[in-house]
């Protein structure tokens, strides 16, 4: 990895609690399709992975209870609230339209037989 960064100056955010929260939240947002995947540069929805990232943040929230400053606690609560609401919205959203789907309004590719309707 040193070879990749050799000669290039990298500016990383200060390692603190909010940076940790943001790191895990960005993973959840990427899995929710809100942030493009860095390799494909396209949104990818993976609700299982998003839930896992949200669950990890929830564990951190529980394990740090009573040890955070008021701003850190508030930040964690706000991030988790936004992630949870986005997750629920995505979970309840209709599946995306398939561009390759036929013009059949029933979504059934099998030929309809006349006279079968009751």
C-alpha positions as CSV (number, residue, x, y, z in Angstrom):
1,X,0.0,0.0,0.0
2,X,2.9,2.3,0.6
3,X,3.7,2.1,-3.1
4,X,0.3,3.5,-4.0
5,X,0.6,6.6,-1.9
6,X,4.3,7.2,-2.5
7,X,4.8,10.6,-3.9
8,X,1.2,11.6,-3.4
9,X,0.3,13.8,-0.5
10,X,-2.8,12.5,1.4
11,X,-4.9,14.5,3.7
12,X,-6.9,12.4,6.1
13,X,-9.4,13.7,8.5
14,X,-8.5,13.7,12.2
15,X,-9.1,10.4,13.8
16,X,-11.9,11.1,16.3
17,X,-15.3,9.7,17.3
18,X,-17.2,11.6,14.6
19,X,-14.8,10.3,11.9
20,X,-15.5,6.8,13.0
21,X,-19.2,7.4,12.9
22,X,-18.9,9.0,9.5
23,X,-16.8,6.1,8.2
24,X,-19.4,3.5,9.1
25,X,-22.2,5.7,8.1
26,X,-20.7,6.1,4.6
27,X,-20.6,2.4,4.3
28,X,-24.3,2.2,5.1
29,X,-25.2,5.1,2.7
30,X,-23.2,3.4,0.0
31,X,-25.2,0.2,0.6
32,X,-28.4,2.2,0.5
33,X,-27.5,3.5,-2.9
34,X,-27.1,7.1,-1.7
35,X,-23.4,7.2,-2.5
36,X,-22.0,5.7,-5.7
37,X,-19.8,2.7,-5.3
38,X,-16.1,3.8,-5.7
39,X,-15.3,1.1,-8.3
40,X,-18.4,1.1,-10.4
41,X,-19.2,4.8,-9.9
42,X,-22.9,3.7,-9.8
43,X,-25.3,3.3,-6.9
44,X,-25.6,-0.2,-5.5
45,X,-28.3,-1.2,-3.1
46,X,-27.5,-3.9,-0.6
47,X,-30.0,-3.7,2.2
48,X,-28.3,-6.6,4.1
49,X,-25.0,-4.8,4.2
50,X,-26.7,-1.5,5.0
51,X,-28.4,-3.1,8.0
52,X,-25.1,-4.6,9.1
53,X,-23.4,-1.2,9.0
54,X,-26.3,0.4,10.9
55,X,-26.2,-2.4,13.5
56,X,-22.4,-1.8,14.0
57,X,-23.1,1.9,14.7
58,X,-25.9,0.9,17.1
59,X,-23.4,-1.3,19.0
60,X,-21.0,1.5,19.2
61,X,-23.8,3.8,20.5
62,X,-24.7,1.2,23.2
63,X,-21.1,0.5,24.2
64,X,-20.1,4.2,24.5
65,X,-23.3,5.2,26.5
66,X,-22.3,7.6,29.2
67,X,-18.8,8.2,27.8
68,X,-19.6,10.6,25.0
69,X,-19.6,14.4,25.0
70,X,-23.0,15.9,24.4
71,X,-22.1,16.9,20.8
72,X,-20.8,13.4,20.1
73,X,-23.9,11.8,21.5
74,X,-26.1,14.2,19.5
75,X,-24.2,13.5,16.3
76,X,-24.5,9.7,16.8
77,X,-28.2,9.9,17.4
78,X,-28.8,12.1,14.4
79,X,-26.7,9.9,12.1
80,X,-28.5,6.7,13.2
81,X,-31.9,8.4,12.9
82,X,-31.1,9.4,9.3
83,X,-29.7,6.0,8.4
84,X,-32.7,4.2,9.9
85,X,-35.2,6.4,8.2
86,X,-33.4,5.9,4.8
87,X,-33.2,2.2,5.4
88,X,-37.0,1.9,6.1
89,X,-37.7,4.1,3.1
90,X,-35.6,1.9,0.9
91,X,-37.0,-1.3,2.4
92,X,-40.5,-0.2,1.7
93,X,-39.8,1.1,-1.8
94,X,-41.1,-0.8,-4.8
95,X,-38.4,-2.7,-6.7
96,X,-36.7,-0.7,-9.4
97,X,-38.2,-1.0,-12.9
98,X,-36.2,-3.5,-15.0
99,X,-35.2,-1.8,-18.2
100,X,-35.1,-5.2,-20.0
101,X,-38.7,-6.0,-19.0
102,X,-41.2,-6.6,-21.7
103,X,-44.2,-4.4,-22.3
104,X,-46.4,-6.9,-20.6
105,X,-48.1,-5.0,-17.7
106,X,-48.3,-8.2,-15.6
107,X,-44.6,-8.6,-15.8
108,X,-45.2,-12.2,-17.0
109,X,-43.2,-13.1,-20.0
110,X,-45.3,-16.2,-20.8
111,X,-47.7,-15.8,-23.7
112,X,-51.2,-15.2,-22.6
113,X,-53.8,-17.6,-23.9
114,X,-57.1,-16.1,-24.9
115,X,-60.1,-17.7,-23.2
116,X,-58.2,-18.5,-20.0
117,X,-59.6,-15.4,-18.3
118,X,-62.4,-16.1,-15.8
